[in-house]
Amino acid sequence: MALPGDSHVHSEWSWDAPDGAMERTCARAVDMGLPAVAFTEHVDYAAWLFVDGELDGHDHLKAFVTQDGTVAPPKFNLHGYLECVERCRDRFPSLRILSGVELGEPHWYGDEVARLLDAGQFDRVLGSLHCLPVGERFSEPPYLYRQQPAAEVLREYLAEIVRLIKISHAFGVLAHIDYPIRTWPTQASPFDPDSFQEEFRHALRVLADSGRALEVNTRARFPPEIVRWWRDEGGEAVTFGSDAHSPAALAHGFADAAAMVEAQGFRPGRHPHDFWTRLG
């Protein structure tokens, strides 16, 4: 089976990707025989709290630490990014290169998101949830796992996913619905998808009713149960995203992910950059 296009890739234009390199990623995509790649750069507005040690090994993030103890993402360089996309399209004519953004928490920042989307035309817009409210501020799962049971954090995350989908219509694909599972604490009970089936199904049903697509994110092993529930709840389309922050991570795990998604009843579209859609 040919690998699908990678619909979730970061380059040097994402603030948290110091090893990102658009040109080298495109060259690797051509070498791998990928049909398409979407550079969905981070556009984040929420400053988030972090726990001691969370930034160890991530010196590039320390540059964005503020005096109040949060990580504050910088403004996205839209024009520099779009110019780089055009240069890569000229250099790699055989590769379908899609422009895009990953909107972090777009339901909280509707005005800012609207201005961005008015300023640039994007082929692929992802919506994602990285953090949750903590009083007047925000935090990602590693911080929350220090404060609450893991199961409670995941249920709050999925409830916020529902609010994100209902409030924001700015994106076409929901990215990494499994985000909190990546850092599931070792001291908690092993993660069991079935323990959260009701919450996942509800979020997936709301997404399906909105007519949007679900991303199968391969940064970590994506639970096949989620794809099965997505189909059960009326989901029509799937994309594949490595969430690569360096060229080496491009299309990581795609062969296994494509086989898994096909087993759940989805097939490739007519064109290499199309969504995979359900049979029947």
N, C-alpha and C positions, 0 to 999 in steps of 0.2 A: 504494500500500500504506500502510495506517495504521501509524504508529510504534508499536513495542511499549512497554510500561511500562519505566521506568528503575529497575532493581533494585539500583543501587549509587550512592547519593548521600550526600554529607556536608553537614552544616549547622554552625551555630555551636556545636553540642554535640560536634563532633570537635575534638580538641586542636590539630590542624594545619590548621584551616580558618578563618583569621581573616576571610575574606570570605564565609563560609557564612552563610546566613540562611534558616531553614526557611519562614517565611511568604512571603518573596519567591520562593523556589524553587517553592512550591506555586502562587503566582499565575502564574509563568512556565509551569508545567506546564499549567495551565488554558488559557492563551493559546495554547500550542503544540498543544493537543488531545491531550496525553498521557493515556492511560487510567488510569495508576497510577504512583506513585513510592514507592520504599522508602528510608527514611532509615536507612542502615546505618552508624552512627557508629563511629569507631575505638575499640576497646578493646585497648590494647597494654600489655604488661608488660615487654618487653625494652628495656633501655637500650643504645643502639648507638653505636659509635665513628664518627667522621666525619673526612673529609680536609679539609685547608686549602682554603677557598673553597667547600666544599659547601653551607654555609649562607648564602652571599652571596645577597642578594635574598630571604632567608627570615628576616627579623628576628624573626618570631613564634616561630620555633624556638629562637632564641638564649636565650629566657627559660627554656628547659628544659635548658640545658647545666649539667652538674654539675662539681664540682671535679676529678673524675677524667677529665674530657674526653669524657664521653658525653652523648647526648641522652636524658633520662629522661622518658617520657610521664607525664602526671598521671593521677590517678584519674578515671574516667568518672562524671559526674553523672547517674546513672540516673533519679532522681526528677524532676529538672528537665527532662530530655529527654522523659520520658513525659508530663509535663504539657503540654509544648509540642506534642507530637504530638496530644494531645486537643484543644487549642485550634485547631490547624490543621484537624483533622477537622470541627470545628464551623463553621469559617469557610469551608471549601471542600468542601461536601457532595457535589459532583459528581465529585470526584477521589478515587480509591481511594488512601489513604495507609497504607502498611505501616510498622510499626515494625520495627526491626532493629539489628543490630550487625555490625561486621566484626572478627572475633576474630583478632588477630595472633598467630601461632605458638601456637595453642591446645594443641598436643601437648606443649609445654614447661610449660604452666601449667594443668594439668587441674583442680586444686583451686580455683584462683581463678576459672576459667571456670565450673565447676559452681556456685559460689556466686552468680555473676552471673546465670546462667540460672535458678537457683532463685528469684532475687529479682524477675525481670521476665519477662513472657511476650512473646516476639517473633515477628512474622510471618515474618521473613526473617533467617537467620543465615548469614553468610559466614565461611569460613575462608580465611586468607591467610598468605603467607610473605613477609616484607619483609627479613629479615636471616638471616645464617648464623653459626654459631659461629666465633670467632677466638680460639683458646686458651680462656681463661676468660670471654671477653666475646663480643660480637656486633657484626656490622657489615652494612650494606647494600651492594648492588653497587658504587656509586661508590668506596667504600673498597677493596673486594676487587679491583676492576679495577686498582688501583695495586700490588697484591701478587702477582697471579696472571694467567695468560693468560685472556682473556675466555671462551674455550671451556671452560676448566676451571671457571670460576665458574658458568657456566650448567649444566654437568653436575652440579656439586655441588648447585646449587639444585634441579634436578629430582629428584635422589636424596633431598633433604630433603623435597620435596613428597610423595614416596611414603611417607616415615616419618610425615609429618603426617596423611595420609589413613588410614594403618593404625592409628595410635595414638589419634587424636581422632575421636570420634563426635558431637561437639558441634555441628557445622555441617551445613547441607544443600546449600550451593553452594560450590564452590572458586572463589575470586576470582583474577583476573589471573595465570594460569599463565605469562604472558609478561612478568612484572614486570622481570626483568633486561634484557630487550631494550630497554626504554625508555631506558636510559642506556648502551647498547652503545658502547664507546669508539671514537672515530673512528680511532685508530691501529691498531685490530684489523682483520682481514679483514672485509669486509661480512657482516652476519648472513645466513646461509643456513639456513632451517628444515630442509632435507633433511640437513644435516650432523649434526643432532641428532634425527633421526627416531626412532631406536631408543629414546632416553631419553624423548622426549615420548610415544611410544606406550606405553611401560611405565607411566608415570605416569597416562596416560589410561585404560589398561586397569584399573589398580588402582582408580581413581575410579569407572569404570563398574561394576566388580564390587561396589562398595560401595552402588550404587543412588542416588548423588547426582548433582547437576547441575553442568555446566561453565558458567562465566561467560565471555561474549564481552565483553571490556573494551575500550571505545573511547577510552580516554585517549590511546592511540596506535593506529596501524593494526594490527588483530589479524590475524595470518597465517591465511589461509583453509585452509592445509594442516593447521593444528591442529584445525579443525572437521571436516575430512575424516577425519583420523585418529581423532578422537573418535567419529565415527559408525562407522568401520571396527572400532574396538575395543569396540563394544557400547554406547556412550554413548546414553542415551535422551532426555536433556533439556538444554536450553540456556536461559540467561538473558542479558539485555543489561544492561550497567552502564557508565555514563559515567565513574564515579569522580569525579563533579563535586565540587569543593570551593568552588564559587560558583554562584549561580543562572545565570550566563551560560553555564556549561559543561554545563548539563542536556541530556541526550540528544544530546550531541555525536556526530556521525557515525553516528547510528542508521539513517538511510535506507540508506546504503551497507552497513552491517553487517547489517541485516535482509535485504537482497537477497542478500548473500553467504551468510548462514546458510540462507536458503531454497534457494539453488542447491545447497547441500550436503545437502539432503533433510530439512530440519526445517520444521515449520509451527506457527502460533500455536495455543495452547490454546483451550478453550471460553470462558474468561473473560479479560478484559484483563490481569489480574495473574498468570495461569497461566504456567508454563514453556512454552517451545516444545518440541515433541516430534518425534521422528523418524517418518518415513513408513515403513511396511513393517517 
